[in-house]
Amino acid sequence: MIKEKGLSYTQAREELIDLLLHASTPLSYDNIKNSLSMDKATFYRNTALFEAAEIISSFESNDKKRYYFIEQNLHPHFICTNCNSIECLKEDIIYALNGYKIESITIKGLCPRCQKNE
């Protein structure tokens, strides 16, 4: 993916892409910092570069952290406004707006666990 987009290949970039490819949910820097051989500044430089090259996408959650993911097939992400958990939703939802290119979908609300605890 890195070379296909015309970017310079580094071992650290490959590690970052590999982590995101194998993640079951979007990841923040805090989620993966111990699994990477790059510092925080290098992480954010690379994620910005990958976003500009449309390799990854991201969104900001309620906890003010940015979460990154590789969108292999468009699906929405659900963020619980109470516990800040993030889930990839697999439900069939139509993602089309006439004349628009949709790149990510984020839905916020209460997860089933938080609804049960209310």
N, C-alpha and C positions, 0 to 999 in steps of 0.2 A: 504493500500500500504506500509506503513512504517513497520508494523509488518511482512508482507509477505516477505520483503527483509531482515529480521533479524535485523532491527535497533530498538533502544530504542524509545518507544513512549513518546512524550511530547506534551502538549497542544500547545505550540508554533509551533512545527513541523506540527501538524495537521492544524493549522491556515494557515501556509505557503502553504501546499499542497492544502487546500481548495480554497485559493485565486487563485492559478495557475490553478486549475481545472475549475473554473468558469470564467476565463478571456477569452475574445474574441480575444485578441492578446497577444503576449509575453510581459512580464512585467520586468522592471528594479527595483532595490532597491528603486529609487526615486519615482516610480509609486506606491509602496505599503508600504513604510515605516510608514505612518501614520495609516495603517490598521493592523499593527503587534505589538505584545507585545514582541519584541526582538530588541536588538540593532544591529547596522550595522555589528559588528564583528560576532555576533551569526548568523545573516542572511547569511553571506558569508561562515561560517563554515558549516551551514546546507545545503546550496545550493551545496557546494563542495561534501558533503557526499551524497546528493541525486543524483548528477550527477554520482558519482562513483558507486552508486547502480543502475544506469540506471532507476531512477524514473523520472528525469527531464532531459532536454537538454538545451543548451544555445548557444548564439552567441553574438559577439561584433558588435555593430552598428557603423555607421559613427560618432556618437556623443561620441564614446569611452566608452559607457556604455554597460554592459553585460545584455542581456535580457534572461529571463528564461521562459520555457513553458513545459507543459506535453504533450508529443506527443501521442495522442490517435490513430490517423491514420495519416500516413505520408503525409505531404503536404508542399509546399514551402512557405517561408516567403519572402515578397518583402520589400526592404528598399529603400526609395527615397534618392538619393544622394544629392538632393537640400534641402528638408525640413525635412529630417530624419524621416518621418513617416514610420511606420511599419504596414504591412497588412498580414493577412493570406490569401493565394491564394487558391481558391477552384477549379481552372481549372484542368481538367484531363491531367496530364503529366505523362509520363512513367518514373519511378524511378528505373531503373535497370542498373547495370553495372556488367557484367559477372565476378564472383569471388569476388565481393565487397558487404559489408553490408552497406547500406546507412542509416544514422541516422538522418541527417537533411539536408535541402536544403535552401540556401539563395540566392536570386536573387536581384541584385542592378541595379538601373536605375532611370529614372524620372517617377514619378506618373502622372496620367492624369491631376491633378490640376496644377502641376508645368509645364507640357508641354503646357497647355493652357495659362499660364502666361508668357511664353517666348516670 
